[in-house]
């Protein structure tokens, strides 16, 4: 028994010593890396300024990069790359591209955070798109999202299509962030986004994100697609996103599709329909529909209907409601106040 206790105590002591040495090693390596990074910055920042100003030749300047410094140097270049664009960014990429293979060990690191950081630098400095496309299937959602963001920012049709095809794996991310990221892909993203919006087998998040990205792109070809989706009675998220598309880019011809959502059982869709109807070429029938919606049991719907009438320039209708004892009088007065109308 005493022997067993002694062995267990020695084992625990050895584990504590090993843990302490491990922590000490991590701190020493971190300090060494920080010191090396500061040294690289001290020597290379003046050279980077010359490169950005066009006063240094990228190829000749690259010959001065010591092998041991290249990963830290690429991080320094990426720091500048986040703050410039246009010709300055092209100069940084011309300097960096031959050095990017040195990021290989970090791109293959077992730590997701290190892979993500290296991948961000790789994408920003113009690395091979196929490496980024492969990273979309990385086990880490963080790494995959960094790859997707880099591919969308590049705005090339093939890489952007690869991101759109894998939208399902980003469902834990903010829909607003995803839509803005996809809109960064520009016109090359539009065809794929319209296909995902029209796909009845896609998840509500994928379809709504696709619709919002198309709205941000101001893609006119998405209007008839959104109208057809709305006619099929989709889920709340998809329907709301499609109504936002019609609000942003629709015409009077889309009013019948929008108008029927004013009677929907979901107050969110009634409110979105009211907002969209006010943005279209509002006719007398639509004005009457919005006038009725001001008295909706949902204050949010009532306010959206009042603001829609204000947007359509129908302050005469709002004044009549505001002067009445109708349930929507308060919403009418608020809309008039926001418009600065007496």
N, C-alpha and C positions, 0 to 999 in steps of 0.2 A: 504493500500500500504506500509506504513512504517513498519507495523507488518510483512508483507511478506518479505520485504528486511532484517529486523532484523533476522528473522528465517533462511533465506538463508545464511546470513553472519555467523550466529552461526553454521550452518551445515557445511559450508566450513571450518570454524575454527576447528570444531571437526574432520573433515576429515584430515586436515593438522596435527593436533596433533596425530591422530591415525597413519598416515603415518610415522611421525617422531618416534613414539614409536616402530612401526614395524621395521624400519631401525635400531634403537638402539638395539632392541632385536636380530636381525640378526647378528649385529656386536658382541654383547656379546656372542651369541652362537658360532660364528665362532672363537672368541678368546678362548673361553672355550675348543672348540674341538681341536684347535691348541695346547693349553697348555697340554691337556690330551694326544694328540698324541706324543708330545715331552717327556712327562713323561714316556709313554709306551716305547718309543724308548730308553730312557736312561736306563731303568731297564732291557729291553729285548735284546738289541743288544749283550751284552756279552754272554747271554744264547744262542742266535742264532748262534754265532760263535762256541760255544761248540757243538751245535747240528750238524752243518755242518761238524765239524771235527770228529764227531762220538764219542765225549767224554761225551755226555749227552743222557740219555734214553728218547725218545719222550714221552712215557706215563707218566713217573714221572714228566717230565718238564711241561707237559700239566696241571698237578694238581696245578701248581703255578699260572695259569692264572685266574685272577679275572673276574667275570662275566661282570662287567662294562667295562673291558678293551678288551674283546674278539674281537670285530669288528676292533678296532684300531690295535690289535695284528695281525689279519689276513692281514690287509693292509701292516704291516711291513714285515710279512712273504712273501707276494706277491712281495714286493720290492726286497727281496733276490731271490725269485723264477725267476724273470726276468733276473737275472745275472748268474744263475748256471744251470746245467743240470746233467744228469746221476744220480749217487748215492746221490749227494747232494740234487737234486730236489726230489728224492724219500724220503729222510729223512724229508724234509719240508712237503711233502704231508702226510706222516705217522703221523706227529705231528698235522697237520691242519685238516684232514678230520672230526674228531669228533666235531670240532668247527664250521664247515661250516654252520650248521643250524642257527647259530646266525646271518648269513647274510640275513635271511629271510625278515625282515622288509625293508632292503635296496633293496632287489630284487623286492619287491612289491611297492617301492616308486612311488609316482605320478610324480616324476621328471625323465625324461629319462636319463639324465646324471648320476644321482645317480644309477639308475638300471644298466646302462652300466658298470659303474665302479665296482659295486658289482659283476656283472656277469663275468667280466674279472678276478677278484680275485678268484671267485668260480671255473671257468674253469681251471685256471692256477694251482690251488691247488688240482685238481683231483676230483671236485664235480660230482654229479650224471649227466650222459649224458642226461637223459630224461629231466631234468630241462633246459639244454641248447637247446635241440631240441624244447621244448615248446616255448622257447624264440625266435626261428626263426620266429614265427608268432606274435611277439610283434608289437604293432602299430608303435613304433619308429624304423625307418631304422637303426639308430645308434645301438640300442640294438640288433637288429637282426643280424647286421654285426659282432658285438662282439661275439655273440653266434656262428655264422658260423665260424669265425676265430678260436675260441677255439675248436670246433668240428673237424675241419680239422687238427689242430695241434695234436690232440689226435691220429689221423690215424686209427680209428676203422671203419670197413666196414659199419655198420648200421648208425652211426651218420653222416659219410661222405655222404652216400647215401641220407640222409635227407636234407643235404645242397644242393646237386646237384639237387634234386627234386624241390627246391625253388629258383633256380638261377634267375628266372624271376623277383623276387622282388628286386634284387640288380642291376638293370640296370642303376641306377644313379651313381654307383661307377666306378672307373677306371677299364677298362678291364685288364690292366696289373696287377693291384693289385689282381683282382679276380682270374686270371690264376695262379699267384704265390701262393695265398691262397689255391686253390684247389690242386695244386701240392704238397703242404705240407701234403696232405692226403695220399700221397704215393701210393703204388700198390693197396690198397683197393678202391681207387677212380677211377681206370682206366676203369672198366667195365661200370660204370654209365656214365662216360664222353664219352666213345665211343657211347653209346646209344643216348646221347643228340646231339652229332655231327651228327649222322646218321638221326636224327629226322627232317624230312622236315617241320614239323609243329612248330618247335622251332624258336624263334626269331633269327635274325642275331647275336645279341650280345651273346646269350647263345651258339650258335654253334661255333662262333669264339673263345670265351673264353674256351670252352671245347677243341677245337683243340690246342690252345696255351698251355693249361695245360698238355695235352697229350705229346706235344713236350717237355715241361720242364721235364716231367716224363721219357722221352726217352722210350716210350711205343711202341715196334715194331709192336704190333697188330693193332695199329691205322693207319699204313701206307695204307693198303688196304681199310680201311674205308674212309680215306681222298681222296684216288684215286677215289673211287666210287662217293663221294660227288662232286668232280670236274667234273666228267663226266655228272653230272646232271645240269650243268650251274647254280650254286648257286649265291647268292648276293656277292657283292665285299668283305665285311668283312670276310665272311665264306670262299670264294675262296682264299683270301690272306692268311688266317690262315692255310688252307689245303696245300697251296704251301709251306708254311714255314715248315710244317710237313714233306713233301717230301724232302725239301732241307736238313733237319736235319737227316732223317733216310731212305730216299728212295734209290732205286737202279736203275741200267740202265733200268730195265724193266718198270720203271715209266716214262721214258723219253717221250714216245708218248703222254701221258696225259698232261705232263708239256708243251711240245713243242707247242701244239695247242693254249696255252694261250699267246704265243709270238705274235699272230695276233689279240689279243683281242682289242676291241675298247677302253678299259679302260687302261690308261697308268700305273696305279698302278699295275694292274695284269700283264701287259707286263713286268714291272720291276721285280716283284716277280718271274715270270716264268724264266726270264733270270738268276736271282740269283740261283734258284733251279736247273736249267739245268747245271750250272757250277759245282754244288756240286755232281751231279750224275756221273756215269761212261760215260763220254762224248765221243761219237763216232764222226766220220767224219761228219755225217748228222747234229749232234747237233752243232759242231764247225761252220759249214756253216750257221746254223740258227743264232747263236750268232754273227757271223761276219756281217750278214745282220742287226741284231738288233743294232749294234753300230751306225748305221746311222739313228736310230729312231728320229722322230721329237721332242721327249721328251728327254731333256738332262739327266734326271734321269734314263730313260730306257737305254740310250746309256752308261752311266757310269756303271750301273749294268751289262750290257752285257760285257763291257770291263773287269770288275773285275771278272766276271765269267770265261772268257777266261784265265785270269791270274791265277785264282784258279785251273783251269784244266791244268795249265802248258803250255799253248799254247802261249808263248811269241813271237814265230815266226810270228803268225798271227797278234798279236798286233803291232809288229815292222813294218810289211808291211802296216798296216792301219795308223800308226803314221807317216810314211814317205810319205803318199799320201796326196791328196787334198780333201779327202772324208769328209763329215760332222762329222764323228766320230773320226777324227784324234786327236782332243784335249782330248777326253775321253780315247783313247788308250794310249796317252802319260801320262795322269794322272795315269792310272792303272799300267803302267810300272814303273813310279816313285815311286808309293806306294810299289811296289814289290821289289824295289831296283835293277831292271833289266836294263842293259844298252840299 
